[in-house]
Each structure stands twice: as C-alpha cells, then as structure tokens.
Amino acid sequence: MTGSGSRQDPGNASGYLAQLMTGLPVTDRTLDVGETSTPVLEGGAGAAVVLLHGIGGYAQEWSLVIPRLVGQHRVVVPDLPGLGRSRVGAGRVDAASAVDWLGHVIDQTCAEPPTLVGHSLGGSIAARFAIEHGDRVRQVVLVDSTSLSRQRPAPGVVMAILRFGARPTLANHDRFLRQVLFDPERAQAIWGDRWSATAGYEIELAHNKDVSRATGQLLRRIANRRIPREQLARVTPPVSLIWGTQDRLMKYGIARQTADQLRWPLYPIQDCGHGPHIERPETFVEALEAAMAIPSSAT
C-alpha cells in the first residue's frame, strides 16, 4: 500500500456520530492508505499513543478515554479498515494488509515510535505489527485481545452476536450489551447523554453492508486466527495486558495464561467485561498509565 494524508473533512453524515464527536478535544481527518480511506481522530501533545478498536467498533468508542490522555500524550485514533467510516477497495483484508495499513497510519501521524493500545481485534493487529516491526513501536498494550489463545466464548455471547448481526434492532443491541459488558447500566450512567448515540450509531453500522462484509473478513482472517506463542515471544518492545475479569468473550484465563507464559505484566479490571475502556474508563486509564510507565528498554 501507499498512503497520503488529506485534511478534508471525512463528513459526519450520522447524527449519532456528530453527537459522539461533540466536545472531543481532537481534530478529524481522513488518510488515504492505498485503497483504504481511514478517518483518524488526533489530539494532544507528547509521546504518541495509537488507540485501536475492535470488531464492530469505531474510533469514537474511545470518547471517554481520549480526554483523559490528551493532557500528556499525542493521541491517534483511527477507524480500522472497513469499520466505522473507513472503506476498503477491492483488495483482500487480512493480517498482512492490516499490518501494512497500520504502518502507513503510524508514518502519517506519529513523529516517533508510538505506544500501540489495541482492544480485541485491535490487539491482534497491534501484536502482529510488533512481531514484524518491533523497532517502530515504543510499547504495546493489549486489551481483552483476540489471537492470543484458543477462543471459547460463552454460548450466550455467541448467540447474542449472531442475533444482533441478523437483526440489528435496539432490543437485540441491548441483549448483545448484556452479554458483552458486565454492567450495562453502570456504563450508561458513565456515558450519560452519549449512551443513546452509541447505540444508534452501532445499529447504523450493523445495517451497513460494506461494514458487515469487512467485519466478516476481519473475523475470519485476523481475529479468529491464533498467533503462535513463539512469535509472540519474539516481540522486542514491552508488552502489557489490560483485561476485564468478567469478560465472557475473551475470557480472563487467556490473559492469566499469556501473562504467565510470556512474563507480560497483567492489569486486571474487576467487575468488567469485554470493554474496559467503555465500562470503566477511569480505571482503564489508570491501568494504561501504569503500563506505559514501564521503561521502553524493559524486556
């Protein structure tokens, strides 16, 4: 892929998305990375931190984390290829293209090697990038990440995901959240007026055929494919894990086993499911700051 940046407004056609953007201390632009349009939120100054969301996600799901980071960090938050507002061309979306894509995003947004923070699918992409390009990364923080071990999600989670994918209604979205999050009511209270906007936008995305197509490719070709332990062991920058202890999709045992085998620091977040940055943003940022305090020369 080749890439060039554009300062053009990506165009927030969705009223829900506009509501999520209100008051965020970021600029919004679109990068052209080969055939992939990549909307990116950027804000703050300091050491660069790139936040990568997961399957079904989008940059604005970090809305409660971004304001807590921009005081000391330069924050870069892209939509993953084909998700959110990003659109891909006719090329194959797989692990190799995702790693290539991330390299171009870093080149166009970061003056120095960043800390990669990847949630779920974003963690899989961050880990794969660090395996191939450790010299271009300061640190890696994997949050309830896919691809670290064999996945055995709770049956109720699988059913809720399939039901919402087949019929993206508000009722099925609520059922989905009750399986993926530990306490949706607490999350709703934390998000306040933005909560209904997240639901509305996620339902919009689920109705989008291009997003659904990209989601299937990313699941099959990246998220559902385990990274061999010997490859993970070769990662040279420091790696830390942040994990919700009540995650029913990527169970906490994956984090414990990975931390024990690879000697990676693990920061558990209690009473939290698959989305620590959504459910418990303040606690998540505390864990992230602790992880980023590890010297970049640590092994």
Secondary structure, DSSP 8 states (H G I E B T S, - for coil): --EEEE-S------HHHHHHHTT-S-EEEEEEETTEEEEEEEE--SEEEEEE--TT--GGGGTTTHHHHTTTEEEEEE--TTSTT-B--SS--SHHHHHHHHHHHHHHH-SS--EEEEETHHHHHHHHHHHH-GGG-SEEEEES-SSSS-----HHHHHHHHHHHHS--HHHHHHHHHHHSS-HHHHHHHHTTHHHHHHHHHHHHHH-HHHHHHHHHHIIIIITS---HHHHTT--S-EEEEEETT-SSS-HHHHHHHHHHHT--EEEESS--S-HHHH-HHHHHHHHHHHHTS-TT--
